[in-house]
Amino acid sequence: MSSTVEIAHDDAACVITLNRPDKRNAVSVEMMRAIAAAAKAAEDDASTAAVIITGGPAFFSAGADLNEALAVKSSPQAIAYFGEWHRLTATLEGLAKPVIAAIEGFCITGGLELALACDLRIAGAGSSFAITSAKIGTVAGAGGTQRLPRLIGIPKALELLFSADPIDADAALRIGLINQLAPKGEALAHAKTLAHVYKERGPLSLALVKQAVYRGTQMDLASAIQFETMLVTAIYGTEDKNEGISAFLEKRRPTFRGR
């Protein structure tokens, strides 16, 4: 495993910690590949209910590794470079388990784009958020111009992208950029609490919910309802569906097996 990340298993959660403190967790291509590999490994681990990505107690990430970005001099190189980003974000969004960003300190540009590709964002008090591309004459290229407006709306997203200035955690919560605001230093603990909740839920349910939401919201409503119907029809043929409904009727805790 690459030294750019640290992997820890905490009962229900696989915690992926960005580990380039000397670079303020700048996201390199090596780190992108390491995050994706760790997430896929966690997907195959039946004991893991959720993946948590964190940068540690001081900061989440200052963004992309600008030395690597500076070395990109041509369109073919740029396509290859941003292809690495897109493979990472597609892996996180397509993962059959919830992915939570646990954020302390600053979460900037590529760091925020990484967090936007997670399903949920939990931030500690005092954290800050920005996409600063306009300050260096570029455009966010890891999905920031697309995921941000889908999450917080076009006017507010343009406001943040135009100014390129950071907002604090209170403002991020108010506009819906983060899901929960935890006391400083407790974002990871709050994310682990969610992982424990998800461990009690049907794993097939969580996997199909992600598909229904991410794919369905890109369709017109009629097509999305058809897609939802296809997914729910599929899950109604599973052992977990029978176990879940039987447990509810019998007033006992279900034992889901992911099949």
N, C-alpha and C positions, 0 to 999 in steps of 0.2 A: 504493500500500500504506500502511496506517495506521502512524503512528510508534510505536504501542504495542507493535509487535513488530519484530524485525530478522530477516531471512531470509538464510541463507548456504548455499551448496551445497558440500559437501566430498566429492567423488567419490560414494561410495555413499549419503551421508546428506543430507537436507534438514534443516538445523538452524534451528528457530524459537526465537528468544531473546525472552523477555518483556522489555519495555523501558519500564518505568515506575519507574526506580530511586528517584525522589523520593517515590513512593508505596509503596515496597517491593514493587513489582510487583503491587499490588492489581489484581484482575481486573475490568476495566470491561466494559460491554456492547460497546464499540468493540473492546476487546482480544479478547473472545470471538469476534466476527465475523472479526477479522483472523486469529486462529489457525485457525479453520475454513477460511477461504479459502486460506490458505497450505498447509494440509494437503491440501485437495482439488487444488490446483495440483500438489503433489508427487506425488499419486496418478497424475496424468496424465503425469508425467515418467518415461520409461522408464529413464533413467539413475539414478533414485533408488530405492534398495532399502529404505530405512527413513526415517521421520520422527523427529527428536529434538526434544523440547521441553525447554528449559532456562531458568533464570532468571539465568544468569551465575554468576560465581565467589563472590559474597557471600551470596546467598539465592535461593530459588526463588520463593515468593510468600507474602505475609502473608494472602492470602485474597481475598474479594470486596471490591470498592470499597464501603465502608460508607456513603459519601455517597449513592451510588445506591440502596443498600438502604434507607437511612433515608427516601428520597423515595417509597418504595413504601408507600402508605397504605391500599390497598383490595385485596380479593381479585382483582378483574380486573387490577389493576396487578401483583399478585404472580404471577398466572398468566402474564402477558406477560413479566415479568422472568425467572422461572425457566424459561420456554419458551426463552429465549436460552441459558441454561445447558444445557438438555437437548438443544438442537440441536447445541451444541458437543460434548458428550460422546458423543452418538449418531454424530456425524461421525467422531470419533476411533476409536470402537469398530467402526464400519462401514467404516473405511478399508481398502482392499484391500492395505495394506502395514503392516508392524509399526510401532508407535508406541512410542517409548521416552521416559520422563521421566528426565532427567539432573539430579539434585538436589544442590545444595550449600546449606548453611545451613538456615534454617527453611522448612518447608513446612506451612502452617497453613490449616485450615478449607477455604475455597474453593480454595486452592492444592493442598491434599491431595486434594480431590475431583477437581480437574483431573488430578492424577497418577494417581488411581485409575482414571480413564477411559483411561489409556494401557495398552498391553499389558504393558509391563515397566517397572520402576522401578530405576534405578541411583543409589545415593546415596554421596556423599563422607563420609568420617569427620568427625564433628562436626555433621552435619546433625541436625535434629529435626523431629518430626511431631506434629500434634495437630488435632483438630476441636473448636474452642472454643465452639461455639454455645451450650452450656448456661451459659456465663459471661455471655452477653449476652441470655439469655432467648429464644433462638430454637431452631430445629431445622435441622440441615444440610439444604439443599434442592437441592443439585446432585448428588444420588445418593449422598451419603456414608453415609446410614443403610442403603442397600441394597448398595452395592458393598463397603463395609468388612466386614460380616459374611460375605459370600460369599467374601471373600479370606482372612480370618483367623479366621473362626468367630464365632458369636453371643456366647459369654461374653466373649471378649477384646474384641470390638467394643463391647459394652455397657460394659465397664470403661473403655475410652478415651472413649466418648461421655458417660458419666456424670461422669467426673472432669474432662474437658475440659482436662487437663494434658498437656504434651508428653512424648514419649518420645524417647530418643536413637536414633542409627542402629544401635547394637548390638542394642537391644531390637527395633527395627523389623525387622532381619534375622532375629532369633530367632523372631518370630511370623509371619514370611512377608509382612510389609507391603512389604518391598523384596526384589528378586531378588538383587542383588549389592551389596556394600559395598566401595567403592574408597577408596584413600588420599585425604585431603583435597585438593580441587582437581582430581581426576582422573576425576570422574564422567562428564564429557562425553567424554573420551578413551576410556573404557571403552565408552560407548554407541556411539561411532564404530567401535570394533573389532567390535561386534556387527553394525553395519550392513554392514561389509565381509564378514562371514560370510554375511549374508543375501543379499548380491549374488551369491553362488555358488549360491544355492538357486533352485528353480523358483518364479517369481513367482505363478503360478496356484496352486501348492501352498500358499504362505503365505496367499494371499487366502482360499482355501477352508478352510484350517485355522482361521482366525479365525471364519469363519461356523460351522464345525462345533462349535467350543468354546463360543462365546458363545450361539448359539441352542440348541445341543444340551443344554447344562446347565440350560436352562429347561424342558426336556421330561422326561417320564417316560423310563425307559431304553429301552423298546421303540420309542417314537417317535423317540428320539434315534438309535438304531441305524439305523432306516429313513432318517432324514435324512442320516446319514453315508453310507449306501449310495448315496443319490441323488447326493451330491457326488462320491464316488469313481467312480461310474459315469460321471458327466459328465467328470471329468478323464481317464478312460481313453480318451476319444475325441480327446485333444488331441495336437498335434505335440510338445509338451514332454514328455509321458509317454513317447512313443516314443523321443525323443532321450535322455531320462534313463536309461531301461532299456538302450538300445543302448550308451550311453557306459559304463555300469557293466560290461556284459558285455565290452566292448572295452577296458576298463581305460584310459579316457581321460576328460578333463574334459568335462562336457556343455556345450553352448551353448544356453541356454534363450532363447526368443523371446516368451514370454508368449502363446502361442497353441496 
